[in-house]
Amino acid sequence: MASTLLFEYNSQMYEYIFNYFYNLGYGITCRVAPGDGEIPIEYQSDIIDRLNIGKTHSIYTVKGYAVHPPKSLTYVHGVDEKLEKIKRRHSCKVCTNLNCTIRAVKENAKGYFKDFY
């Protein structure tokens, strides 16, 4: 349930970020998360450091670059005026993270409910 809630919050944040930059005349990319294949997991520390939130919100990385507290998520978006002003959501179908536990759950569910897809 915590993972589902985390991704729901992520969707709400995407709406906010998209609308903010859309109103400024920019397009944004979909979420790029460290460790998903496009940027190394080590960037989690860099994101937290650049936001300067470690001391005020007790968010930091532990050994192996996992974010503390658990069930936290770091990611970045690209922003440019030349990007199309369309919503680009994360798609599990094209995600390169083969070790994603959410993908595994979805694949297992497809096996059980294959007649409904």
ZINORFEN-V776325 format. One record per residue. N is the residue number from 1. PHI is phi in whole degrees, 0 to 359 (NA if undefined). PSI is psi in degrees with one decimal (999 if undefined). OMEGA is omega in degrees with one decimal (NA if undefined). Layout:
BEGIN
N&PHI&PSI&OMEGA, N&PHI&PSI&OMEGA
END
This chain:
BEGIN
1&NA&-36.4&-178.9, 2&296&-39.9&178.5, 3&295&-41.6&178.7, 4&298&-43.3&178.7, 5&296&-42.1&178.6, 6&301&-44.4&-179.4, 7&287&-27.9&173.3, 8&293&-43.7&176.1, 9&298&-38.3&178.0, 10&299&-41.5&178.2, 11&296&-40.7&178.1, 12&294&-40.2&178.4, 13&294&-39.0&178.1, 14&300&-43.6&178.1, 15&303&-45.4&-179.7, 16&297&-49.2&-178.3, 17&296&-44.1&179.8, 18&301&-50.5&-178.5, 19&297&-39.6&179.1, 20&301&-52.2&-177.6, 21&285&-31.1&175.7, 22&301&-44.1&179.6, 23&293&-21.2&175.9, 24&268&-2.8&178.2, 25&91&21.7&-179.1, 26&244&154.2&168.9, 27&256&159.1&177.8, 28&231&156.8&176.5, 29&276&172.5&171.4, 30&288&175.6&-179.0, 31&295&135.5&173.7, 32&242&110.2&-175.6, 33&256&135.3&176.5, 34&303&134.1&178.6, 35&92&-6.9&179.5, 36&275&1.1&176.4, 37&117&-24.5&-178.6, 38&269&-37.4&175.7, 39&227&147.7&-176.4, 40&295&154.0&180.0, 41&300&-26.7&-179.3, 42&300&-21.1&-179.4, 43&292&-13.8&176.7, 44&302&-43.6&178.5, 45&298&-41.4&-179.3, 46&296&-42.9&179.2, 47&299&-47.9&-179.4, 48&297&-43.2&179.3, 49&297&-43.0&-178.7, 50&293&-30.4&177.5, 51&281&-15.0&178.0, 52&55&46.7&-176.6, 53&248&-2.7&-175.1, 54&302&-48.6&-176.2, 55&283&-39.8&-175.9, 56&284&-28.6&-176.9, 57&239&5.9&179.8, 58&55&42.9&176.4, 59&252&129.6&-178.7, 60&200&171.7&176.0, 61&257&148.7&177.4, 62&250&-175.3&179.9, 63&308&134.0&-178.4, 64&84&7.2&176.8, 65&68&19.5&173.2, 66&288&144.6&-179.0, 67&273&136.6&173.6, 68&248&132.3&8.3, 69&285&157.1&177.5, 70&303&158.4&-177.5, 71&64&31.9&171.8, 72&259&159.3&-175.8, 73&222&131.2&173.3, 74&243&143.9&176.4, 75&194&167.0&177.1, 76&230&162.5&173.0, 77&234&143.9&169.5, 78&274&143.9&-179.2, 79&227&131.2&178.7, 80&201&147.1&178.8, 81&289&-18.4&-179.7, 82&274&-12.2&177.3, 83&287&144.0&175.0, 84&300&144.4&-179.3, 85&271&61.1&178.7, 86&237&155.7&179.8, 87&281&127.9&178.4, 88&243&97.1&-179.2, 89&269&157.1&175.7, 90&296&137.3&178.0, 91&236&122.2&177.7, 92&297&-25.4&-179.0, 93&295&-32.2&-177.6, 94&249&2.4&-179.3, 95&293&137.0&-178.7, 96&270&-2.2&-178.9, 97&279&94.0&-177.0, 98&287&-15.2&-179.0, 99&263&10.1&-176.8, 100&294&127.2&-179.4, 101&287&-28.5&178.3, 102&292&-38.7&177.0, 103&298&-42.6&-179.3, 104&299&-41.2&178.8, 105&296&-43.1&-179.8, 106&295&-40.2&179.2, 107&294&-41.1&177.6, 108&297&-41.2&179.3, 109&296&-37.2&178.0, 110&298&-37.5&179.1, 111&297&-41.8&-179.4, 112&286&-33.7&-173.5, 113&243&31.5&-174.1, 114&300&-27.0&179.9, 115&287&-13.2&-178.3, 116&263&-6.4&-177.9, 117&264&999&NA
END
